Structure formats: C-alpha cells, structure tokens
Amino acid sequence: MDPMPSRAARTAYLVLTVIFWFAVLAGLIAVLHRLVGLGQDSGFLTLPATVNVADVGLPDGFEGGGPLPVNVDIRDPSPTLRAIATVPVFAWWALTLVGLWFLRKVVRSAAHGDPFRASNVSRLRWLGAIFLLGFPLATLIGVAILAAIAGVLAAIPPARRAARVDVLRAVTTE
C-alpha cells in the first residue's frame, strides 16, 4: 500500500462518489415520479409509446413514416399500472447504482495506493457481468413492460387517455 496515493486517483474517487450520490438522488426522483406522480399531477401517468403515423393527424408541413413516438397521458391510473410502469425505471436505476458502486470500489483501492488487489478482480468481473448481461436484460424488461402496457392502453377508454406527439423526439429518431 502506497502511503502517498496519486492525486488523480483521489480526484477520480471523489468525482465517482459525487456521480454515485447524484445517481441515487436522480433515480429516486425518477422512480417516485413514475410511482406516485412526483413533479406532475398525481391523477395522470405519462408513458412513452409509439403509434402508426397513419393513425395520427400530423399538422400541415409534417411528413412521417413508420412509428411515431408519443407520450400517453393516462387519467386516474391504478396503483398496479403505476407499479408496473415503474419496473423498467427501477431496473435501470438499480443496475446503474450497482455498476457505479463497484467502479467506485476499484477506484477507491487505487486511491489508497493498492489497485492490484484480488478483490478488484471480482469487482471487475461483476462490472463485466453487469454490462454483458444486466443492461441487455434491463432493456428486454423495459420493452416487455411497455408492450404489456400497450395492451393495457388499448383497453382504457379514450376518455381516460390522451396521446401527445413529442415533436423533438419524433424528429431526432428519424
């Protein structure tokens, strides 16, 4: 163990610690936003979805083909629907926190002057597993949940739902 670790390693550890706690706070806000409507009217749940352009009347001058990204507002969502819609956000938040935690531990050992510890090998293996298995799994979970919610949306009467076209998102995905 080096009695005088490098300034770069200590700075990296400090920056990762700040990023970790920012991710904790941002993820908590995102989960609470989906779960209880934090930051919006709690009587609505806004979810991303796609619709066929032929089903939506676009303003004059707009042309589009294929799926159009929209935000769907659901009036008076059930607690079950809110909980289901929270699962993808929570999965990404949990993976991000675990990945940052392991990365922070690796950098901390470097900041203490001992980066070649045996414990760092297992931490790096866990990081690899998160990147190779966790993130694709979270993506599949998100797609499956949104597909299930799309089926639920079809059953909700039109008076309780409304679609808003996110023009910036529609333009940037083309």
C-alpha positions in Angstrom: 0.0 0.0 0.0 1.4 3.3 -1.1 1.5 5.8 1.8 1.1 8.7 -0.7 -1.6 7.8 -3.4 -1.8 9.8 -6.5 -3.9 13.0 -6.7 -5.5 11.7 -9.9 -6.8 8.6 -8.1 -8.1 10.6 -5.2 -9.8 13.0 -7.6 -11.4 10.2 -9.6 -12.7 8.6 -6.4 -14.2 12.0 -5.3 -15.8 12.5 -8.8 -17.3 9.0 -8.8 -18.6 9.5 -5.3 -20.4 12.7 -6.4 -21.7 10.9 -9.5 -22.9 8.0 -7.4 -24.9 10.2 -5.0 -26.3 12.2 -7.9 -27.5 8.9 -9.5 -29.1 7.9 -6.2 -31.0 11.2 -6.0 -31.9 11.3 -9.7 -33.0 7.7 -9.7 -35.1 8.2 -6.6 -36.8 11.1 -8.2 -37.4 9.1 -11.4 -38.9 6.2 -9.5 -41.1 8.4 -7.4 -42.2 10.3 -10.5 -43.5 7.1 -12.1 -44.8 5.5 -8.8 -46.7 8.4 -7.3 -46.6 11.2 -9.9 -43.9 13.3 -8.2 -43.5 16.5 -10.1 -46.7 16.2 -12.1 -50.4 15.9 -11.4 -50.8 12.6 -9.5 -54.0 12.0 -11.3 -52.0 11.3 -14.5 -49.4 8.8 -15.6 -47.3 9.7 -18.6 -45.8 6.9 -20.6 -43.7 6.7 -23.8 -45.3 4.8 -26.6 -45.4 4.7 -30.4 -48.3 4.9 -32.8 -48.5 4.5 -36.6 -48.3 7.8 -38.4 -51.5 6.9 -40.4 -53.4 6.9 -37.1 -52.4 10.4 -36.1 -53.2 13.5 -38.0 -50.0 15.5 -38.3 -50.0 19.2 -38.7 -49.6 20.7 -42.2 -46.0 20.6 -43.4 -45.1 17.5 -41.3 -44.5 14.2 -43.0 -43.6 10.9 -41.4 -43.5 7.3 -41.9 -43.3 4.3 -39.6 -43.9 4.6 -35.9 -44.2 8.0 -34.3 -43.0 8.4 -30.7 -45.7 9.9 -28.4 -46.3 10.4 -24.7 -49.6 8.9 -23.5 -51.3 10.5 -20.5 -53.4 8.1 -18.5 -56.0 9.7 -16.3 -56.5 8.2 -12.9 -54.1 5.2 -13.3 -54.4 2.3 -10.9 -51.6 1.6 -8.4 -50.9 -1.6 -10.2 -50.4 0.2 -13.5 -48.1 2.7 -11.8 -46.1 -0.1 -10.2 -45.7 -2.0 -13.5 -44.6 1.2 -15.3 -42.0 1.8 -12.5 -40.3 -1.6 -13.1 -38.1 -0.6 -16.1 -37.0 2.7 -14.4 -36.2 0.8 -11.2 -34.2 -1.8 -13.1 -32.0 0.7 -14.9 -31.6 2.7 -11.6 -30.5 -0.4 -9.7 -28.0 -1.5 -12.4 -26.5 2.0 -12.6 -26.1 2.1 -8.8 -24.5 -1.3 -8.6 -22.2 -0.6 -11.5 -21.1 2.8 -10.0 -20.7 1.2 -6.6 -18.2 -1.5 -8.0 -16.4 1.1 -10.1 -16.1 3.4 -7.0 -14.6 0.5 -5.0 -12.0 -0.2 -7.7 -11.0 3.5 -7.9 -11.0 3.7 -4.1 -8.4 0.9 -3.8 -6.3 2.8 -6.4 -6.7 6.0 -4.3 -5.4 4.1 -1.3 -2.4 3.0 -3.4 -3.3 -0.7 -3.9 -5.1 -1.1 -7.3 -3.9 -4.7 -7.9 -5.8 -6.3 -5.1 -7.5 -9.7 -5.6 -10.9 -8.1 -4.6 -10.6 -5.8 -7.6 -10.6 -8.8 -9.9 -14.0 -9.9 -8.7 -15.3 -6.4 -8.8 -14.2 -6.0 -12.4 -15.9 -9.4 -13.2 -19.1 -8.2 -11.7 -18.8 -5.0 -13.7 -18.4 -7.1 -16.9 -21.4 -9.2 -16.0 -23.5 -6.0 -15.5 -22.5 -4.7 -18.9 -22.8 -8.0 -20.7 -26.0 -9.4 -19.0 -27.6 -6.7 -16.9 -28.1 -3.9 -19.3 -29.4 -6.1 -22.1 -31.7 -7.8 -19.6 -33.0 -4.4 -18.4 -33.6 -3.4 -22.0 -35.6 -6.5 -22.6 -37.6 -5.9 -19.4 -38.4 -2.4 -20.5 -39.5 -3.5 -23.9 -41.7 -6.3 -22.5 -43.2 -4.0 -19.9 -44.0 -1.3 -22.4 -45.5 -3.9 -24.8 -47.7 -5.2 -21.9 -48.7 -1.6 -21.1 -49.6 -1.0 -24.7 -52.1 -3.8 -24.4 -53.5 -2.3 -21.3 -53.7 1.1 -23.0 -55.9 -0.4 -25.7 -58.4 -1.4 -23.1 -58.5 2.0 -21.4 -61.4 4.1 -22.7 -60.3 7.1 -24.9 -61.8 9.5 -22.4 -59.2 8.4 -19.8 -56.2 8.6 -22.1 -54.7 11.2 -24.5 -51.6 11.0 -26.7 -49.3 13.9 -27.1 -46.8 14.0 -30.0 -43.3 14.8 -28.8 -42.1 16.6 -32.0 -38.5 16.9 -30.9 -38.3 13.2 -30.1 -40.0 12.3 -33.4 -37.5 14.5 -35.4 -34.4 13.2 -33.6 -35.3 9.5 -34.0 -35.6 9.7 -37.8 
